[in-house]
Amino acid sequence: MTVRRRTFLSMSAAGATGMGLSLLGAGQAPAAVGPLDTAPTTPFAVGVRRYDWTRGSRPCTTYVYYPAAGTPGGSPVTNAPVAGGVFPVYNFTHGFQSSPQNSLFIIRALASAGFVVPAPHFNHDFTDVRNGNTSKDVSQVLTNTLALNASGPLAGHINTGIGVGVSGHSLGGMITHGLLTAWPDSRIISANPQSCEDMGNPAASVSAKVLFVHGDRDSTTQYSSARQAYTEMAWPKAFLTFVGGSHTSFWSDQRFPRTVVDWARWTMYGDTAARDRLPADAAGSNTRWEAQLGDSPGGPGPYTLLAQHSGKAAEINEASTAAGARLVQRTTSSRPNQQFEFIDAGGGHVRVKALHSGLFLQPTGTATGADVVQQADSGATGQQWRVVDHGGDVISLVNRESGLAMDVWEYLTTDGARISQWTYTGNPNQRFTRRRV
């Protein structure tokens, strides 16, 4: 089975250079602090501290921005005292020939909303972005930032227990997407790649809510590549398109920081009011908002699953109700052994329940080629599947325990061909049209 090839960024320095804009977002003023895991209701002043970190011999100089004591607004204050409260970590990585200081339009919006924002300053090397070195550098920056909770001026003010968020623009967006795919960091629960290109297939070890932002007339990073990355990503996910927008034109648009900040508030603080504001945050002329934010896209069903390469339906063989009965493909019918319910399992995963038997789909092991069978409900991760949305009701299912995808064996088109698991490729024998019965 062949893995699809991807095209990567071909960028001019002029097209990627950062701009120094200041956007704080709308409707923000005097600060109030909530307890742990409660989203602050009003903004903070912003402080910044520099840390000359390294990863081995690689420099990882980082400016850590954070909610600070004092009056909201104005420029970040170097070494300002931290505000009262415990705050999640949300990284930002700048683009080519830019810097954290040129990216304050989004960094300050996040920090003032109640996030600790490590912003590394890289002299970007295209090779290191593509071979994963810079994504690994960001992982090191995240580790070092979380460690600041143990001692020093930020001690006791960093939420180290919920995971982390990552964001970035252009090359920084590609680095961010790399942390969800080819060089995964399992601590990530929220991400915001901006003007990025696709860096690989989503990693089974990362369960993150992901917001993409891109202009559809971007001549520097391919909009189509970001769309591919979006369709492959598991829900919850969203895509904010600036229609007619270029690589950086949306930086001066207040809808950009409003949407990103509310995405971070929802995904890191559990702020459901922020989630509900997202469509309005993104609304207006020349934008398009797409989102799958619910627990299970399309609801519980029941559904049939039609293999894209053969047009045949997944079914439990011979309508067996016994544990261990195999999943196969067969000409479509109206029988209940070809009908399945999707049940939320948390963390962006579902369980797939055979309607006729009440049993759940699960591979027989973690190896490639292991059959998918039905088993009694056990709560095991082997009974949990990540839904990869390809658009048009076409999905792939990736097993949480094995990281392998549901796959019609060897592209067979015959009745009775077994359905097993295989390395995820997104090929047609791993794609199923999900139709509500």
N, C-alpha and C positions, 0 to 999 in steps of 0.2 A: 504494500500500500504506500502510495507516494504522498509526501507532505507537500501542500501547496507552497510555491515560492512567493516571497513577498518582495515588493520594491521598497527601498528605504529612502530617506531624505537626501535630496540633492539641493543644497542650500547655498545661496550667496550671502556673503557677510552683510551686505547692505540690507537684504531682505529680513535678516534676523536680529538686527541690532535693537536693543531695548529702548524704551521711551520712558521718561521720568514723569509719570502722571500721578496725581493724588486723588483717589476716589475713596471716600469713607462710607458710601452707602447712604440711603435716605432714612429719615425719621429716627435719628440716633441722638440722644442727649440725656444729662447727669447719671453717673454709674451706680449700679446696684449689683451686689454679689449674691449668687445663690449658693447653697451647699453643694457638696460633691455630687456630680452627675445632674445638676439642675442648671439649665442654660441661663446665663446672666440676662437680665431684662433690659439693661441699658449699657452703653459702651464705656470703655476704659481709656485712660491715657496709655501710651505705648512706650515701653522701655526697650533697650537693646544692649546686649553684651556680646563681645567678640571672644571666640574660643579658637585657638590655633591647634586644631586637632589634626591627626594623621591616621591613615590606614596603612600600616607598614611604612613604606617610603613615600606614599602618596599623600600630598597635602590635602586636607579637608577643612580649610579655614571656614568657620561658620559664624554668622551673625544670628544670635538667638533673640528674636523679638517676643515680647510677652506683655500681658496686661500689667500696667504699672499704677501705683498710687499717683494721684494728682488729677488735674482737670483734663477731661477728654478733649481731643483735637490737637492740632499742631504736629510738629515733627517728633519722631521717636527720640527719647531722651537717653543718652548713654549712661548705663549703670544706674538707672532710676530704681528706687525701691519697688519691689513687686507688690501688686495689689493683694488684698486678702482673697483667698479662694484657692481651689484646686482645679487645674485647667488641663484639658487634653492637648496632645501634641499633634500639630498639623504642618508638615514640612512643605516648603516651597523651593523649587529648583529653577533657576533662571535659564534663559536661552543663550544662544551663541553671541559672544561679544557683549553680553549684558552683565548684570550684577544684581545682588539683592537691593542695593540702593536705587537702581533703576526700575525695580519691581515693587516699589512701595505702594503702588495703586492697589495691589491685591494683598500684600503682606500686612499692611497696616489695617486694612479692613478685617482680616482674620484675627489679628492680635487684639484689636479694640473690641471685638465681639467675644473674647474670652478664650483665645487659643494661644498656646506657646508655639511659636513658628520658627523652627530652625531653618535658616536660609544659607546653605553653603555657597561659597564663591568659587566657582570653577573656571579655569582657563580651558574651555571645552576642547577636547580632542575627539574628532569624529570616530576614529577607530575605537577609542575607549567607550564611547556611547554604544557602538554596535557590538562590541565584544563583552559588554556587561560590566566593565570595570567601574564606570561611573554610577551605575545602579547599585553596585556593591558599596561604593563610597557613601551613597545616601543611606544605605542600611547601617553603616558604621556611624554616621551622623545621628541617626535615630537612636541607636544604642547609647551613644554618648549623651544625647539630650535627656533620655530617660534617667540616666545615671545622675544627672544634676539634682534629681529629687532627694538624693541621699545626703548631700552636703553642699555648702556654699549658699549664695544669696537666693537661689530658687528652691532650696530644700523644703520639702513638704507642700510645694505648690504645684506639682506635676502629677497628673493622674497616670499612673503607670500600669493600671490594672485592666484597662478596657481595650487596648490596642492603640494604633496610631493612624493618622491620615497622611496622605502624600498628594502633592500637586506640583505642577510645573508647566512652563510654556515652551513650545517649540522643541529644541533639543531637550530641555527640561521636561517637557511633556512626554517625549519618547523615553527618557530615563524613568519617569513615573510609570508609564505603561510597561516598561521592562520589569519593574518590581512586581507586576501582577501576572507576568507571563514567563519569560525566559529565565529571569533571575529573581524568583519569587521571594517575598518577605511575608511570612505567614502572620506577622503582627498587624498587617494593614487591614483595616476594616472600612476605610473610606478613601476615595481617590478622585482626583480631578485633573485628568490630562487635558491640556489646552493646546490647540494647534499642533497635535502630535501626529505621528504615523505609527502604523501597526508594528509591534516588535515581537509578535509571536502568539501562539495559542495560549488561552488562559490556563493558569496553573491550578490544579486541583487543591493545592495547599493554601490558597488564598480565597477567603470569602469576604469580598469587599463590595460596598455599594459605590458605583462608579458613575460620575458625571463627566461627559465629554463636552467641550466647548470648541467651536471651530467656525471660521468664515468659509462659506461655500465657494468663494472666488479666491481662495488662498493660492498664490502662485509659488509659495515656498515649501509648504508641507501639504501633501495631497489630502484633500477632503475625502476622496474615495477610500483612501487607506484608513483614515479615522473611522469612516462608516463601517468598513470591514471589521475593525477592532470592536466597534460597538455591537454589531450583530452577533459576534462570537461571545461577548461577555454575558455572564449570567445576570439575571435580574436580582435585586432591584438595580435599575440603571436608568440613565437619562441622557439625552443629547440636546444641547442648546445650539442651534445653528443661527448664525448671523447671516441672513440672506443677502448676497452681494458683498459680504464682508471679506476683507483681506486678512493677512497674517496677524496684524495688530490693530485693525480698525476698531474692534470692539473694546479695546482698553479704555477708550474715552466714553464708553456707554455705561451708565449706572446700572443697567440690568445685569451686566456681567458680575460685579462684586456682590450685588444683592443676591443673585442666584447662588453663587459659590458659597457665600457665608451661610445662607439658609440650608444649603446642602450639608455643610459641615455641622451646623447646629443640630440638624435632624440625625445625621449618621453618627455623630460623636456624643451628643448630649441626650439623644432620644427625644428631641423637641418636635412633637408631632404638629404643633402649630406652624413651625418653620416649614415642615414638609408640605403642609396644606397651602402655604403661601407660594410655593415654587411656581405653579403655573402663572400666577399674577406677577411674580418677580420677573419672569422671562417674557411676559406678554408685550405686544406692541407691534408697530410697523417693522418690517424687515427682520423678524425673528421667527423661528419655528421651534416649538418645544415638543419633544417626544419623551415619554417616560413609561416605564413599567415599575411601579413602586409597590404594588400589592404583594401579599404573601404568595400568591400563585397566579401567574398570568392566565387570564381566561377563566378562573374559578375551578372548582373540583371536577367538573365534567358530568357524566362519563364521556370519554373520548375513544375514538379509534386512532391507531398509529399506523400510517401507511408508509412503507419504506419507499424513499424517493426513487431509488434505482429500478425497482421492480413494480411499484404500484400495488404491492400486496400488503395485507394487514398483519401486524403482529398479533399472535393469539397464543393462548395456552393450549398445548398439543392435546388433541382428542377431548377437549373440554374437561380435562381431568380436574378434580378438586383436591387431589393429593399433594401434600408437600413434596417438592422436588420435581414436579412436572415441568417440562421444558417450555421455553418461549420459542416459537417458530414463526415463519411467515406463511400465509395462505391467502388464496383468493378471498376477497372481501365478502362478508355476509352480515347479517343482522344479529348473529348469535352473541350472547353476552360474554363468551370467552374471548371475543375480540374487542371488549370494552374495558376501559381502565379509568380509575379515578386518580387525580393528583392531589395529594394531601401534604400540606405544609409541614416540613420537618425542622424549620428554623435555620438560620445561618445561610439563607439563600438556596436551600435544598428542599426537595420534595420526596415523598414516598409514592410509589406507583402501585395501586391496588387493583388486582384482577376482580372485575365486578361479579363474575359467576361464582368465585370461590372465597372471596374475602381475604385471600393471601397476597403477599407483597413480592414484587420482583427483586431478585437478589442474585448476583453471580455466585457460582459454586466455589470461588476462591478469588485470589488477587492476581493470578497469572493471566497473561494475554491468551485469548482463546477459551477461557473458562465460560461454560454455558451460563446463560441467564435463565433462572428457574423461578418458581413461586415458592415462598416459605411463609410459615406463620409469623405474625408480627412479633419482632424481638427487640425493636428499638436500636438494632445494630447499625453502624455507619454503612455497612454493606447494603442496607435497604434504603439508602438515601442517594438521591441523584441530583446533580446540578443541571438545570435547564439552560442550554445554550440556544438563544433565539436567533434564527437566521432570517427572520422576516417572513411575511406571508403565511403565518401559522406553521412554518417549518422549523423544527427543533432538533437538537441532538441531546442525548442524555449521558452525562459523565458521572461515573460512580464515585461517591465520596471516599470510600475506603481504598479503592484500587487506583483511582485517577484515570481509569480506562473508560472508553465510550462504548455504548451499546452499538452493535455492529452485525449486519447480516453476513454470515460467514462466506468469505471468498466471493463476494458480489453475486452469489447465486440468485437466480430469479425463479427457481422452481418452488412449487408447493412443498411445505415441510422443511425447507432449509432452516437450519438452526440459527438462532440469534445468540451471539456470544458477546464478549467484550474485547476491545482491541485498542491500541494506542490511538488517541484522538487525532483525526486528520480533517474532519469536516467533510469527507467525501460522501457521495450520494448514498452509499450503503450504510452510512452512519447518520443520515438525515431522515426524519420521519415527519410527514404532514399530520398535524394533530387536528382532528375534526371532531367537533362536539356532536354527540349522538342526539 
